[in-house]
Amino acid sequence: QVQLVESGGGLVQPGGSLRLSCAASGRRIFSYDSMGWYRQAPGKQRELVAVISSGGVTNVIDSVKGRFTISRDNAKNTIYLQMNSLKPEDTAVYYCRIRGSAGDYWGQGTQLTVSS
């Protein structure tokens, strides 16, 4: 079993920055094939925002390219999402997820609100 706990969400003004963290316990994250951040805005479907593979290859969706960066710290067993130049349309609940042969786990989510 793996437990994922997100933190770092909050209220930020447009143009601001924030870093989300996803701390994993129960198993080492590097043993999983894929680690990612998803978001769900009110009235919309949950969407993949950024993903990092076990080999360290990253990918982000076009709407956040150049603004968001996903990374991980194997020693801390934590995944991060650095978000810069935030826009109101980035407002959503952000979830982390890890997937692999050992299972598929989600965190509980953290709210990001971008507003002046």
N, C-alpha and C positions, 0 to 999 in steps of 0.2 A: 504494500500500500504506500501511496505517496500523498502527502498533503502539500498543497500549494497555497501560499498566503501572499496576496498582493498588497502593496502599500504605495503611498506617494501621491495619490490622487488629491484633488482639491479644486479650489477656484483660482483661476489665473486670468489675467487680462489678455486680450488679443495681442499677439506678438511676443508673448512671454514664453518661458521654458519651464519644463518640469521633467523629472525622471521617475518613472515607475519601477518598482522592484517586485520580484516574485521569488520568494524564498521557498525552497523545497525541502521537505524533510521525509525521511523514510527510505530514500534511495538516491543514489548519485545521479544527477541530471545528465551527465555526459554519457550515461548508459542508454539514453533514449535517442531515437532517430531524429526527432524533430521537437523543437521548442518554439512556441509562438505566442504572439499577442493578438487578441481579437478585441473587437469593440461592438457594442450594440447601442445605437441611439434610439430614443423613444419613437415607437412606431415603425422601426426598421428592423431588418434581419441582422443577425450577428454576422460580422465580416472579419476576415483575416486581415490584419494590418501589417504584421511583420513576422518573419520566421527565420530561425537559425538552425542549421542541421548539426548533427553530431560532429561533422567535420569542420564546422565553423563557417559554412557558406550561408550568407544572409540574403534575404530578399524582402522588399517592402512593396506595398501597393503604390500605384502611380500617384494617388492623391497626397501621399505623405513623403514621396521621394525627395530627398534633399533636406528634409526637415526632421524625420524620425530615424533613429538608429537603434537597432537591437544588438544586444551583446550578452555575454554570460561570463560568470566568474565561477569556474569549476571548484575552486578552493572554498568559496562561500556557498556553493550550491544554489546560486541565485541567477536569475535572468533579469535583464534590465531593458527598459525602453526609454531612451532619451528623446524628448520631444521638444523641438525648437520652433520658433515662429508659429506659435499655435493660433488656430483660427476658430471662430465660433462653431464651425461645422465639425470640429474635432470633438465637440462635446458628446460624451457617451460614457457608458460603463465599460471599463477595460478589463479583460480577462486574460490570464495566462493559461497556457495549455501545453502539456508535454505528451508525446505519443511515441510508442515503440512496442516491441513484441511483449514487453512486460506490462503494458497497459496504456490507458488513455485517461489522463487526469486534467481536471479543470480547477482553477481557483474560484474564489467566491466573488471576485470582481471588486474594482475600485472606481469610484465616480470621478470623472474629470469634467469640469465645467469651465468653458472659456467664454468669458463675458466681461464687458466693461461696466 
